[in-house]
Amino acid sequence: MSTMNLTLLTDLYELTMMQGYFKSQNRETVIFDAFYRKNPCGGGYAIAAGLQQVIDYIKNLRFSEEDIAYLQSLSMFDDDFLEYLRSFRFSGDIYAIPEGTVIFPKEPLVKVIAPIMEAQLVETAILNIINHQSLIATKSARVVYAAKGDGIMEFGLRRAQGPDAGVYGARAAVIGGCIGTSNVLAGKLFDIPVKGTHAHSWIMSFPDEYTAFKTYASLYPDACCLLVDTYDTLKSGVPNAIRVFKEMRDAGIPLKNYGIRLDSGDLAYMSKRARKLLDAAGFEDAYISASSDLDEYLIDSLKAQGATITSWGVGTNLITAKDNPAFGGVYKLAAIKDETTGEFIPKIKLSENTEKITNPGDKTIYRIYDRQTGKIRADLICLVGEQFDEKEDMIIFDPLETWKKTKIRRNTYRLKNLMVPVFKDGECVYQSPSVMEIRKFCQTELSTLWDETKRLINPHEVYVDLSDKLYLMKKDLLEKMSMEALK
């Protein structure tokens, strides 16, 4: 995967449009925005992820001779265009919201400013990468929130939709808050913790459960987690685990990072009974881990039932975001540069569905924080170059229901520009943090959300507003196009 040439990871129509631009001598510089329209999983936010892989993709964007030969075999592309592709390099600018940032609908996550052929080519890969990892990071953050401080381990590799989804899904899951993954390749590639115990087959391969536990404990005394539900959890599994723990204690082996794992049955009931047995035997610090088709809703329910589980292995429902398997990010043209004046001419996409009408122009995003609490008050999409003074009152309004207005008093808020430069003139100018650093940043980001926005069901909506200048630009374009349609 790490050596695969991704240049042809694109939809065919990107290349046919490229050839059309090439033939028509269209070299216009344009702006494209990648954004999404609706928070996944019915939530109140999402988490940006995947930027490092976008950077790697752009850095290595080259048409090999094998690529050229394949395109030539399609009998769709002329020789002069194929010759152009031989020397193709990305030469534009890219701005993006850093990974781990809390994000909301309609905000540009990635902004591409480049000649139209270049900007068109990169659309599919950018969406593929950002959509997948942002989805899994968001799902992970929801699962971690439900666990209320317990550790979440990502265990989904065998159920992921292929190796790439397993590896990069594990990366995104750790960004969203998981403490580790069972995926060893992801651990190697991204320097993230790898965790795991043993399977039922380990138990079944020995003459009896006790011997299997004892053998495992002798091999891994510092990470002894015993799977207790192969035969009978409460009559066999937990008692045999306690027997092994007692033998370790009597032998003077320090008991640290040890416990049991439940993988079936009524997890609330089983965990509470197992906890009593462990405590009665003097193993109050033994942890109880659980797996078995978990998601944020089941974990939340188990916590409400008083389950004594302290760590959770979440697989299928996390790595596939089973209840919401697609992020829904889109990539839309926002402006075309006037080569005479150097100014960007805003462009807008209309739709019968008002939610699909785009925001035009060269934009950035300011996050508005409450100065006292540090929580997010709202986000403001505005045009690049607009200035705001924290010492002045700010009035923001809903771009669809404009009568909804809020005055934010001066000196009660602070502003942060979310978008950072990633590529300038084709050269990468951004150093991506490590995955564990991004994870830490993401935890800080999540702390800026109000609890009402983080709740799993019917969350409070964080407002994403337009600046006056951007709103008037959008309104003027809509009115102009409406008048044109009447002619």
N, C-alpha and C positions, 0 to 999 in steps of 0.2 A: 504493500500500500504506500509506503513512504517514498518509493522510487517511481510510482506510476505517473506517467505524463498525463496531466489533466486538461491539456489545451482543448481537446475535442469533447470535454465534458460540457457540452452545450447543446441546445436545441438546433435542429437544422435551420430553422428560419432565421436564427441569428447570423448564420453564415450567408444565407441567400440575401438577406438585407445588407450585409456587409458588401457583398459583390455589387448590389444595386447602388449603394453609396459610392463605391469605387468607380463604377462605370459612369456615374453622373457627376463625377468630380466633386462630390459632397465631402468637404473636409471641415464642416462646421464643428465648433466646440460646443458641447451641450452639457447639461446637468441632468443626471438621473438620481432619483431618491429611492432607496429600498426602505420600506416600512411595512407595518402590518395594521390591520383594521380592527381586530377584536382580540381581547386577551384570551389565551387558551385556558381550557379546563374550567370555564366559568369564573375565573379568578379576577382579582382587581389589579393585577400587574403582570409583567413578564420580566425575564432576566436576559440581558444581551450576552450572547456567547458565540464563539466561532471566529472571532476576528483574526486570531493567529493563523488559522488555516486559510483565511482569505488572503492574508499577507503572503503566505507561502505560495499560494496559487498564482498571485500576481507576479511575484518575483520570478517564477519559473514558467511564465507564459511564453512558450515558443512552439512554433510549428516545425516538427521534425520532418525529415525526408519521408518517413513512413506515413506521417499525417498527410503530407502533400500527395503522396502516391494514392492513399485511400480516397481523398477528396477528388482526385483526378479520375479515379475509377467510377465515380458516381455519374460522370458525364453531365455535370450540372455547372461546373465552374470553368471559366476560360483561363487560358495559360497566363495572361498578363496579371490576372487576379491571384492566381496561385504563386506566381513569381513574387508578388507583393507580400504574400503571407510568409515567404521564406525569411524575410528580414523583419517580420512583425515584432514589435516590442511595445509594451504599454508605456505611454509617455505622459499620462495625465496626472491629476491630483485625486486623492481619496481622503475624505474626512469620515470619521466614524465615532460612535459612542463606545467607550471602552468596555471590554468584557466585564461581566459581573455587575454592571449598572442596572438598577431598576428602570424599566422602560414602560411606556404606555402607547396606546394606539395612535396612529397618524404621524408619529415622530420619525423623522429620517434616522434610521439606524446606521446606514452607510450612504454617503453622498459621493457620487463619481462625477468628476469634471474632466472631460477628455474629448478628443475628436470623436465624432459620432460612431465611426467604425469600431473604435476601441471600446467605447462605453457600451455599445450594443453587444459585443462579443462576451463581455464578462458577466452579463446579467444572470444567466442560468446558474453558473457556478456559485456566484455570490449568494443567490437565493437558496440554493441547495445546502450550502454550508451554514449560513446564518439561520435559516428556518429550522434545520434539524437540531443544532446545538442549543439554540435559544429555547426550543420546545422542551428538551430534556432538562436543561438547567432550571426552567420554570417549574416543571413537574417535581424535580428534586427539591426545590425550595419549599413547595407545598407539603411534600412528605416530611421534610425536616421540621417544618412548622408544626405539623400535627403531632410529632413525637415529643415536643415540649422539652427539648434539651437532651433527650436520649440520642445515642449515636445511630446514624443510618448508614448501612453498608450497601453498596450497589452490587447486586448479584445477578444481573440480567444477561450476561454474555450469551448463554446458550439459547436464549429466546429472542435475541436481537435480530433485526432483519439484515443479517449478513455481517461480515467482519468489520467493515467500516462503521456501521451503525453501532456495533458493540464497543469498538475502541473509542470513537469520538463521543458516543453516548456516555461512556464511563467518564471521559474528561469533563463533559458538560455536567454530569451528575455531581461530581466533586466540586465544580464551580458553584453549583446550586446549594451545596452544604453537606453532601455525604462525606463521611470521615474516611472512606476508602472504597476499594473495589475488589472484586474477586478476579478481575481481568489482569493477568500478569503482563501481557503485552502493553496495555495501557499504563500499567505501573512503570514499565521500562521506558516507554516513549515520553511520558509526561512527569516522571518522578513524583508519583502520587502513591500513597500507602496501599498495599495489597493485603487483603484479609480473607480468611476462610477457615473451615474446620475439616470435616470429612463427610463422606456420603454414607447412606445406608448400606451400600455395598461393602464398605469397610467392616461394618459390624457383621454382615452376613457371611463374610469370607472367613471368619474365625469360628471355632467350635461353639463359642458362647459369647454373650454380650460383655460379660465381665472381662474376659480375656482380651477382647477387642479394645475396651476402654483402657485397661491396664497397659497394653502395648502402646497405644497412642500416647498415653500420659508419659510413658518412659521416653518416648521420642521427642515430645514437645512439652516439657514441664513448665515452660514459661508462657505458653499459649495453649492451655489445655481447655478446649471447649468440646464437650461430649454431646453428641446427638442422641437423645434419649427416647425417641419415639419409634424405633424400628420394630419393636415387639409390643410391649405394654409400658406406656410412659410412666405411670405411677406405681405399678407393681414390680416393674423390672428395671426400666431405664434409669429413673432417678435414684432408686436404692443402689444400683450398681455404680452409678457415678459417685454417690456418697461414699461407698466402700473404697473406691479408688482414691478419692480425696483424703480419706482417713489414713490410708496406707502411705500416701505422699507426706502427710503431716507427721505421722509417726516416724517416717524415715528421715525427717529433718529437711525435706525438700520445701523450699519457700513456695507458698501458694500465692501466686500473683497472676493477674490476668487469666482467671480460670472461671469456669461456669458450665452451663448446659445450654443446649439449643432445642427448641420445640419447632417441629415442622408440620404438625397436623393436629387435628382435633379442635376442641373448644379452647382457644388460646387463653381466654380470660380465666376460665375455670382451672385449666391445667397449670397455668403459671402461678395462680394463688395457692394451689395445693402443693406444687413443687417448692414454692418459697417457704411454706411452713415446714416441709421436710428438711430442706437445706438449713434453715435457721435452727431447727431443733437439734440438728447434728453439729451445730457450731460453725456453720459456713455462711454466716450472715453477709459476708462480702463477695460471695460467689454471684456472678451475674446470671441473668436469664435472658437468653437471646431467642428471637423468634423469626421465622420466615413463613412461607405458605401463602402465596398469592396476596400479599399485602399491598395496600395503597394508602393514601392520606385519609380516606374516609374510614377504612377499617381500623387503622391505627388510632384515629381520633375516637372511634367507638370503644375500642379496647381500653384506651386510657380512661374514658368515662366510666367503664365498668370496673375500674380498679385493678386491671391487669398489672402484675408485678414484673413485667418485662422491662428491661433496661437498655437493650440494644435490639436493632431490627435489621434484618436482611431483606431488602426489597428488590425484586427481580423483574418479572415480566411487565407488570403494570407501570414500572418506572422507565425501563429502557425503551419501551414502545409507546409511552404516554397513552396507554390503552384507551382511555376514555376520550382522548382528543389527539388523534394520530397525526395531525398536520398543523403547522404553525400559521400558515396562510399569508406569509410575507409576499409583497409585490414590489415591482421595480418600474417606476413611472418617470417619463420625461417631464422635467420641471421648467427648463429654460434653454434657450439657444442664444449663443453669443453673437452680437452684431459686430462683425469684424471691422466695420468702419469706426464705430464709437467705442468699442470695447465693452459695452454694457450688455448685460444678459436680458434678453426679451422673455418675459414670463410666458409659460405655456400651461394650459389647464385641460384636464380630461373631464368631459361631461358624462353623465349617466342618468338614467331614469331613477336609479337608486342614489339618493343624496349622499349616502355613506361612501359611495365610490367616486365622488367628485374629489379631485386631487387639490392639493395646495400648491400654487405656482411659485416660481421664483427661486432665487438663491437663498437658502434658509439655514438657520441654525436654531438651537434650542437653549433657552435659559430655564433652569430649575429654580423655583422660588421656595426657599426654606423659611420656616418660622424661626426667627432669631433666638427666641427663648427656649423652645423645645427641640430645635433641630429637625423637626418633622417637615415633610413636603406639604406645602400649601397648594401648589399647582405647577404646571409646566407651561411655558410660553414659547410657542413657535413664532419666530420673527425673521425678518430679512437680515442678511449679513450686513453689518455696519450700523445697525440700529443701536443706540445707546440708551441705557436706563440708569437712573440715579437712585440708589437705595435711600437717599435722604429726602426723596419726594414720594408722595402718595402714588400708588399704582392702582389703576382700575382695570380689571380683567373681566372678560365676558365670554360666555359660551358662543362658539362660532355658528352654531345652528339655531339655538334659542337665545338670540342676542339680548333679550330682555333680562336674562339671568346675569347680573353684574355683581362683582365683589370689589370693594375698596380695601386695599391692603395699606395700612398706615405706614408712613415713613418711619424709618429706623426700627421697624419691627420685623423686617425680613432681610434676607441676603440672597444674592443671585450667584448662580454658577453656570457657565457655558459648558454644556455637556459634550459637544463635538470637538474632537482633537484631530490635527493633521496626521495622516498615516503615510501617504505618498505625496511627494511634490515633484513635478516634472518627471514622473516615472521612477523616482528613487524613494526607497522606504526611509522615513524620518521618524518612525515610531518603534520603540523597543517594548515588546510585549512582556509583561511580568510572567513569572512562573504560574503554573496552575494553582498551587497552594497560596501564592500571593493574591491571585484573582479571587480565590475562595474567601480569603480573609476580607478583601475589599467588598465582596458581595455581602458578607455578614454585616458590615458597616452600612452598606446601602439599604439592606432590609430593615435595619433599625431606624431608618428615617421614615418608614411607612407607619401610618397610624394603625393600631390594632384592627380597626374597623375595615381597613383595606386588605388586611392579611387573612381575614376569616375565610373559611373554605366555601361557605355558601352565602349567596347574596351579599358580596362585599361592597363596601362604599367605593364609589368611583372617584378617582383622582382626576381633576379637570385638566384638560389639555386645551389651552386657549390660543388664539391668534392675536398678534399685536395689531394695533389699529392700522398701521401701514400695510401689513400683509392682508388683513381683512378687507380693506378698501381696494387693494389690488385685485383680490379674488372676486369681490363684488363687481368691480368694473368689467373684468373679463367675462363674467357670467352675463351681465347685462348686454355687453357688446355682442356676444355670441347669440344671445336670445334675439336681439334685433336683426342679426344677420339671417337667422332662421326664418324670420317673418318676411324677408324680401322675396 
